[in-house]
Structure formats: C-alpha cells, structure tokens
C-alpha cells in the first residue's frame, strides 16, 4: 500500500511534501528532470522511496545504489550524460529505488524497527514491482546495490530480464572489507557522518584522481558527493552497512541466474578482484565484463561515457534498443552522423573489453 506521492514538480523544481500539524508543507530541496515523481511504498519490511522517470508503459529499469548513496549520488552522473540518458530514458521507464532511509529528507529510522537483512532488502524489491504491476525488469546496481539486485535475481529469476552491475559484490566480505566496514560502523555510531567517515566512503567510491589525495584539487564530483553525504542520517547508513557486512555468498547461485549480465568495474576499484571473481562464476554465455581504466568503483560518476556503447550493444541483444531521434551529439553512438567513429572504439574510451560471448545459446 502506498503512503502517497511525496513530490510535486513545477518546471524542473521538485518539492518534497511532508505532514506537519495536520497540514502539508512543501520544501524545495533539489532539481531533478521534469516528470520524476517520488512514491513512498509501504512494504512488509518498512517504507521505501521510489523515484519514477518516464512513461510507465515502457519496459522497466530499476536501480539500487551503494551504501550512503541514493539515485542522485550514485546514478545521476550516468543519466546526465546525454548519450546514456538518450539510450536509457528513450527505451525505459526508470524506477530508482532508495535503500530504507537513504532518500532525500529521510528521518532517522527508529531503533525499535528491526534491522533488515540483505534478503529483506531483496524482498522489498519484489513488493515494489508488484505494487507498480511490473513483470520482468532490467536491473542496474552499484557495489552493494549490485549485490542486492543480484540476490533478487537469484531468488526471483522470472522477474529479472537482465543485470547491469557496476563494481559488484557477490561473495562474503573479505577480511579487509569486513574490518573496514566495522571501522565505518563505529565511526557512524560514535561520530556520525564525520570527516573521517566521508574519507572512507570516498575511497570506496572514487579513484585518487577524483579525490584530493593525488596532489590535485578535489574534483567537483567528490565535492558534490561530500555535500550529499552530509544529508544522510548515520543510523540509516549504519543499518544498510550492517546488512551488507553480513551478506552471504552468492557464488553457487550465479551459474543458475539465466539472464544476461553486463559487469563494469574500474581498474582502481577496491572491489576489482571481487568483480572479476564474480564474472568467472557466471555462465560465460550470458556475461560480459568491461574494465574501465583510470576509474574507481563508481563508473557511473567517473566514466559514464565508457558505459554507453557496451549498454547499447547489451540492449540490442534483447531487442529493447530503439535509437533516439533526438541524439545529435557528435560523441553519441546513437547518432548516425557521428563524425569521429574512431572515438567509439574501446581503446579510445579507456576500456578493456573481455572477449566473452553474450549471445544466448539455443535451448
């Protein structure tokens, strides 16, 4: 059952609606593309925020972000890339799912509310799909969000058409990750969203070229992420972090996924080895790995252009790809008038494409 739509759009300005003394107060908190609406869906495991973009009669693409992020900090860089936006929004209705308590303006979740497991988070997705009347969906997740969507795909195979995963996790946390997550949990508990915690998270997300530890000024991407991290409630972040740190190994389930999987990983990602290990366990007939050079975990923010051509080819295999009539950028792989086709070659985009077949074998 829905709690209601919490956003009203006027032009490009989006206003959050909240109840206060039996009245409704609208506060402008952000700018998002025209047509996006936030639905607060009541699931059996608590309310979940879902931002919907596009025409709901189109195929559905759902997204799920990493720890302490929401759709803006995790995926907006990709959707602000004209080529990617043209590709995805022209072919899909996009449903951005936020982990509990990670949406804009979220209050701290009560300590009385039970801590959710990764299975609970995956089951919430099923309830969301049922609420919107969605059948099979395309999924896009980053890091911990990629794990949640992969888990969802292993539990509800008939509901997942394909997976687009960015620096995904799939196994038990390594010793170093487990210790790092424990350190972040303690920082959250005692100091909240402090400077040291944000440094830990930025190292998780970005390469040193984007952060300020490469003897260069911090990039706009990292600065924007810092500002948005300030809005996260520490208790809400800690709950998602605890769930991910207690995740189970999906390795034995990966061979049975049965859907195509496109994996992106930055060569400087802390989870680089994890992503490569995952692709060795997936059925090679259905999996493609794209390694992005000079990039951290968040390929969607650092190198969104590197994702366009692989995604275009990935979607063509489903027959979902429809060229946009409005893609006129000379850098766009969707434009027939591209003046410099050599820019689209993998080596020109900083990519290393693994020669893994993607065509489905005849059954």
Residue pairs with C-beta under 8 A, 6 or more apart in sequence:
1 42
2 39
2 40
2 41
2 42
2 131
3 40
3 41
3 42
3 47
4 39
4 40
5 37
5 38
5 39
5 40
6 16
6 17
6 18
6 38
6 39
6 40
6 49
7 14
7 15
7 16
7 17
7 36
7 37
7 38
7 51
8 14
8 15
8 17
8 26
9 15
9 34
9 35
9 36
9 37
11 34
12 31
12 32
12 33
12 34
13 28
13 31
14 28
14 29
14 30
14 31
14 32
14 36
15 26
15 27
15 28
15 29
16 26
16 27
16 28
16 29
16 38
16 104
16 105
17 24
17 25
17 26
18 24
18 25
18 27
18 105
19 25
27 105
29 104
29 105
30 72
30 104
32 51
32 72
33 53
33 79
35 53
35 54
36 51
36 52
36 53
37 51
37 52
38 49
38 50
38 51
38 52
38 103
39 49
39 50
39 51
39 52
40 47
40 48
40 49
40 50
41 47
41 48
41 49
41 50
41 127
41 128
41 131
43 123
43 124
43 127
43 128
44 123
44 127
45 116
45 120
45 121
45 123
45 124
45 127
46 100
46 109
46 113
46 116
46 124
47 100
48 97
48 98
48 100
48 124
48 128
49 97
49 98
49 102
49 103
49 106
50 95
50 96
50 97
50 98
50 128
50 132
51 71
51 95
51 96
51 98
52 93
52 94
52 95
52 96
52 132
53 89
53 93
53 94
53 96
54 89
54 92
54 93
54 94
55 93
56 93
56 132
57 93
58 91
58 92
58 93
59 91
59 92
59 93
59 137
59 138
59 161
59 320
60 92
60 93
60 94
60 95
60 129
60 132
60 134
60 137
60 138
61 88
61 92
61 93
61 94
61 95
61 137
61 138
61 139
61 140
62 94
62 95
62 96
62 97
62 125
62 128
62 129
62 137
62 138
62 139
62 140
62 149
63 71
63 74
63 75
63 94
63 95
63 96
63 97
63 139
63 140
63 141
63 145
64 97
64 99
64 125
64 139
64 140
64 141
64 142
64 145
64 146
64 148
64 149
65 71
65 73
65 74
65 75
65 98
65 99
65 102
65 141
65 142
65 145
66 74
66 142
66 143
66 144
66 145
66 204
66 205
66 297
66 298
67 99
67 143
67 144
67 201
67 204
67 237
67 240
67 241
67 244
68 102
68 201
68 229
68 232
68 237
68 240
68 241
69 102
69 142
69 145
69 205
69 228
70 96
70 98
70 99
70 102
70 103
70 104
70 228
71 96
71 98
72 104
72 228
73 224
73 225
73 228
73 229
73 301
74 142
74 145
74 298
74 300
74 301
75 96
75 140
75 142
75 300
77 221
77 298
77 300
77 301
77 302
77 304
78 84
78 85
78 88
78 300
78 301
78 304
78 307
79 85
79 88
79 89
79 94
80 304
81 304
81 305
81 308
82 327
82 329
82 332
83 305
83 308
83 327
83 329
83 331
83 332
83 333
83 334
84 304
84 305
84 307
84 308
84 311
86 324
86 326
86 327
86 332
86 334
87 308
87 311
87 312
87 315
87 321
87 324
87 334
88 94
88 311
90 322
90 324
90 326
91 315
91 320
91 321
91 322
92 138
92 320
95 128
95 132
95 134
95 137
97 125
97 128
98 106
99 121
99 145
99 236
99 240
100 109
100 116
100 121
100 124
100 236
100 239
100 240
101 107
101 108
101 109
101 233
101 235
101 236
101 237
101 239
101 240
102 232
102 236
102 237
102 240
104 231
106 233
106 236
107 233
108 233
108 234
108 235
108 236
109 233
109 235
109 236
109 239
111 235
115 239
115 242
115 243
116 124
116 239
116 243
117 243
117 246
118 147
118 148
118 151
118 243
118 244
118 246
118 247
118 248
119 151
119 155
120 243
121 148
121 243
122 148
122 151
122 152
122 155
123 155
125 148
125 149
125 152
126 152
126 155
126 156
126 159
129 135
129 137
129 159
134 159
135 159
136 158
136 159
136 160
136 161
137 159
137 160
137 161
138 161
138 162
138 164
138 320
139 149
139 152
139 153
139 160
139 161
139 162
139 163
139 164
140 149
140 163
140 164
140 165
140 166
141 147
141 148
141 149
141 150
141 163
141 164
141 165
141 166
141 168
142 165
142 166
142 167
142 297
142 298
142 300
143 166
143 167
143 168
143 169
143 204
143 271
143 297
143 298
144 169
144 240
144 244
146 163
146 165
146 166
146 167
146 168
146 169
147 168
147 169
147 170
147 244
147 247
147 250
149 160
149 163
149 165
150 163
150 165
150 168
150 170
150 250
150 254
150 257
151 247
151 250
152 159
152 160
153 160
153 163
153 257
153 259
154 250
154 253
154 254
154 256
154 257
157 256
157 257
157 258
157 259
160 257
160 259
161 259
161 318
162 259
162 260
162 261
162 262
162 314
162 318
163 257
163 259
163 260
163 261
163 262
164 261
164 262
164 264
164 311
164 314
165 261
165 262
165 263
165 264
165 275
165 278
166 264
166 265
166 297
166 298
166 299
166 300
167 264
167 265
167 266
167 269
167 271
167 272
167 274
167 275
167 297
167 298
167 299
168 263
168 265
168 271
168 274
168 275
168 278
169 244
169 247
169 271
169 274
169 278
170 249
170 250
170 251
170 254
170 274
170 277
170 278
170 281
171 249
171 250
171 251
171 274
171 277
171 278
172 247
172 248
172 249
173 181
173 244
173 245
173 247
174 274
177 245
177 270
177 271
178 245
180 200
181 241
181 244
181 245
182 245
183 200
184 197
184 200
184 201
184 241
185 238
185 241
185 242
185 245
187 194
187 196
187 197
187 200
188 197
188 234
188 235
188 237
188 238
188 241
189 234
189 238
191 197
192 234
193 229
193 230
193 232
193 234
193 237
198 226
198 229
201 229
202 211
202 222
202 225
202 226
203 211
203 270
204 270
204 297
205 225
205 296
205 297
205 298
205 301
206 221
206 222
206 225
206 296
206 297
206 298
206 301
206 302
207 266
207 268
207 294
207 295
207 296
207 302
208 214
208 268
209 216
209 219
209 294
210 218
210 219
210 221
210 222
210 296
210 301
210 302
211 218
211 219
211 222
212 218
212 222
221 301
221 302
225 301
251 281
254 278
254 281
254 282
254 283
255 281
255 282
255 283
257 282
257 283
257 286
258 283
258 286
259 286
260 286
260 287
260 288
260 314
260 317
260 318
260 358
260 360
261 282
261 286
261 287
261 288
262 287
262 288
262 290
262 310
262 311
262 314
263 275
263 278
263 279
263 287
263 288
263 289
263 290
264 290
264 292
264 299
264 306
264 307
264 310
265 271
265 272
265 275
265 276
265 289
265 290
265 291
265 292
265 297
265 299
266 272
266 291
266 292
266 295
266 296
266 297
266 298
266 299
266 302
266 303
267 291
267 292
267 293
267 294
267 295
268 294
268 295
268 296
269 275
269 295
269 296
269 297
270 297
271 297
275 289
276 289
279 287
279 289
279 354
279 356
284 356
284 357
285 357
285 358
285 359
285 360
285 361
286 358
286 360
287 356
287 358
288 310
288 314
288 353
288 354
288 356
288 358
289 353
289 354
289 356
290 306
290 307
290 310
290 351
290 352
290 353
290 354
291 351
291 352
291 353
291 354
292 299
292 302
292 303
292 306
292 350
292 351
293 350
293 351
293 352
294 303
294 350
295 302
295 303
295 306
295 350
296 302
299 306
299 307
300 307
303 350
305 331
305 349
306 349
306 350
306 351
308 332
308 333
309 333
309 344
309 346
309 349
310 351
310 353
312 321
312 333
312 334
313 358
314 358
315 321
317 358
317 359
317 360
323 334
323 336
324 334
327 334
327 335
328 335
328 337
329 335
330 337
330 338
330 339
330 340
331 338
331 340
331 343
332 338
333 344
338 344
342 348
343 349
346 352
346 353
